[in-house]
Amino acid sequence: MLVFQFDDRSVHAISILLGATCAGAALLELLAVPISHGWWRLGRLGLAALFGILSILCFVHPGNSFRALSTIFAFYLLFRGVFDMTVALVDRGRPLWWLTLGIGFVQILLAFWAAGDFGHKAFLLVVWVGATALAHGVLQVVRAFELRP
């Protein structure tokens, strides 16, 4: 709720929220390593390390400018989107694989939007955080239903 109030605390709140999101993503990737096989295991370890580094950067420098924060966030979106699209294309036999592919594509589009200089950075950064949280939540719900027998 702090993110959407648009005052002096918004920059810090967004940075802490992004750090927590990246830390959570790193944890989820580490939890998925034991059930992964072959190259997927190495990919998940790499993503976990990348998300962990991004998380530390967000917590260490919460007062960075919106440009630096949007760049970090853009890389998070790009790597997560590419990974989700790759998983969807490799596992095309799964039910609802196309939804994972679509969400990965949207995350990549948001990454390029976040990296560009499109108007008011403060407003767009709040939109990016909200859209990414929504996309990640939908993806997790879809994956939960895929695990159901």
CORZIGI-V261854 format. One record per backbone hydrogen bond with DSSP energy under -1.0 kcal/mol. NH is the residue of the N-H (numbers start at 1). CO is the residue of the C=O. E is the energy in kcal/mol with one decimal. If there is no record, write none. Layout:
nh->NH co->CO e->E
nh->NH co->CO e->E
This chain:
nh->5 co->2 e->-1.3
nh->10 co->7 e->-1.7
nh->13 co->9 e->-2.9
nh->14 co->10 e->-2.8
nh->15 co->11 e->-2.1
nh->16 co->12 e->-2.7
nh->17 co->13 e->-2.6
nh->18 co->14 e->-2.7
nh->19 co->15 e->-2.4
nh->20 co->16 e->-2.5
nh->21 co->17 e->-2.4
nh->22 co->18 e->-2.7
nh->23 co->19 e->-2.2
nh->24 co->20 e->-2.5
nh->25 co->21 e->-2.5
nh->26 co->22 e->-2.3
nh->27 co->23 e->-2.3
nh->28 co->24 e->-2.6
nh->29 co->25 e->-2.2
nh->30 co->26 e->-2.2
nh->31 co->27 e->-2.4
nh->32 co->28 e->-1.3
nh->36 co->33 e->-1.4
nh->40 co->37 e->-1.5
nh->43 co->39 e->-2.5
nh->44 co->40 e->-2.7
nh->45 co->41 e->-2.0
nh->46 co->42 e->-2.3
nh->47 co->43 e->-2.5
nh->48 co->44 e->-2.4
nh->49 co->45 e->-2.2
nh->50 co->46 e->-2.4
nh->51 co->47 e->-3.0
nh->52 co->48 e->-2.2
nh->53 co->49 e->-2.3
nh->54 co->50 e->-2.4
nh->55 co->51 e->-2.2
nh->56 co->52 e->-2.2
nh->57 co->53 e->-2.3
nh->58 co->54 e->-2.0
nh->59 co->55 e->-2.0
nh->60 co->56 e->-2.5
nh->61 co->57 e->-1.9
nh->64 co->61 e->-1.3
nh->69 co->65 e->-2.2
nh->70 co->66 e->-2.9
nh->71 co->67 e->-1.7
nh->72 co->68 e->-2.2
nh->73 co->69 e->-2.5
nh->74 co->70 e->-2.3
nh->75 co->71 e->-2.0
nh->76 co->72 e->-2.0
nh->77 co->73 e->-2.6
nh->78 co->74 e->-2.6
nh->79 co->75 e->-2.7
nh->80 co->76 e->-2.5
nh->81 co->77 e->-2.6
nh->82 co->78 e->-2.5
nh->83 co->79 e->-2.2
nh->84 co->80 e->-2.6
nh->85 co->81 e->-2.4
nh->86 co->82 e->-2.3
nh->87 co->83 e->-2.6
nh->88 co->84 e->-2.2
nh->89 co->85 e->-2.3
nh->90 co->86 e->-2.3
nh->91 co->87 e->-2.3
nh->94 co->91 e->-1.7
nh->97 co->94 e->-1.2
nh->100 co->96 e->-1.1
nh->101 co->97 e->-1.9
nh->102 co->98 e->-2.3
nh->103 co->99 e->-2.4
nh->104 co->100 e->-2.2
nh->105 co->101 e->-2.1
nh->106 co->102 e->-2.3
nh->107 co->103 e->-2.2
nh->108 co->104 e->-1.9
nh->109 co->105 e->-2.3
nh->110 co->106 e->-2.6
nh->111 co->107 e->-1.8
nh->112 co->108 e->-1.9
nh->113 co->109 e->-2.0
nh->114 co->110 e->-2.7
nh->115 co->111 e->-1.8
nh->116 co->112 e->-1.3
nh->124 co->120 e->-2.0
nh->125 co->121 e->-2.6
nh->126 co->122 e->-1.5
nh->127 co->123 e->-1.9
nh->128 co->124 e->-2.8
nh->129 co->125 e->-2.3
nh->130 co->126 e->-2.3
nh->131 co->127 e->-2.9
nh->132 co->128 e->-2.6
nh->133 co->129 e->-2.3
nh->134 co->130 e->-2.2
nh->135 co->131 e->-2.7
nh->136 co->132 e->-2.7
nh->137 co->133 e->-2.2
nh->138 co->134 e->-2.5
nh->139 co->135 e->-2.3
nh->140 co->136 e->-2.2
nh->141 co->137 e->-2.0
nh->142 co->138 e->-2.4
nh->143 co->139 e->-2.4
nh->144 co->140 e->-2.0
nh->145 co->141 e->-2.0
nh->146 co->142 e->-1.7
nh->147 co->143 e->-1.4
